[in-house]
Amino acid sequence: MMEAEGGNENLNEERQGNMNRYAIMAVFVAVVIEKNKLSTIEELDSLNRTLIECKKNLAERDNEIALNQKEYERSLAEKESRIEIYVAQLSRQDKFLNMLDDCIKRMSAVNETEVKLQMGKLQGRLEEKEKTAAANVFSCAETIKEKEKKIDVLLKDVTSLTKDFERCQSQKENMYEKHMDCENKLRKTWF
């Protein structure tokens, strides 16, 4: 921010210096006019042209300064934006480093016997879970065997029912043939 104020002061000083020079030139022209009591219109026109040229140069210089000021402000805004990004990154890195430092302190505080005690507890839990898993597997295996036996019984029942159905179907066909024979005989008898 200090750079921005310094840059603005430099531009303002330059602008003020230019205005002072043109003001001095204008005073000089006025003094020359007063001193010489311009005798001709040509000299007055020449001085007017010089004055107009000075004003034109001053306006051009003011435009340049204004453009430079805008460019400087844009550049300054970009730099400030980058600085804010860097500050945010540093803040995140600082938080991460603090977190790592806390972890290191906690890990340093844990002693070896506490670690062994925790490992023993975890080993006990693991063994318990393994026993439970083995019991579950054995139970599932027994359940599967029972279901396989039931499936075998059902398959035998289905096979038996299929044979019964085929026998019934065959009997039905025989009955139909007998019925047709009887009907044919009955027709012959009546007609």
Sequence and secondary structure as in RCSB ss.txt:
>XXXX:A:sequence
MMEAEGGNENLNEERQGNMNRYAIMAVFVAVVIEKNKLSTIEELDSLNRTLIECKKNLAERDNEIALNQKEYERS
LAEKESRIEIYVAQLSRQDKFLNMLDDCIKRMSAVNETEVKLQMGKLQGRLEEKEKTAAANVFSCAETIKEKEKK
IDVLLKDVTSLTKDFERCQSQKENMYEKHMDCENKLRKTWF
>XXXX:A:secstr
 HHHHHHHHHHHHHHHHHHHHHHHHHHHHHHHHHHHT  SHHHHHHHHHHHHHHHHHHHHHHHHHHHHHHHHHHH
HHHHHHHHHHHHHHHHHHHHHHHHHHHHHHHHHH  HHHHHHHHHHHHHHHHHHHHHHHHHHHHHHHHHHHHHHH
HHHHHHHHHHHHHHHHHHHHHHHHHHHHHHHHHHHHHHHH 
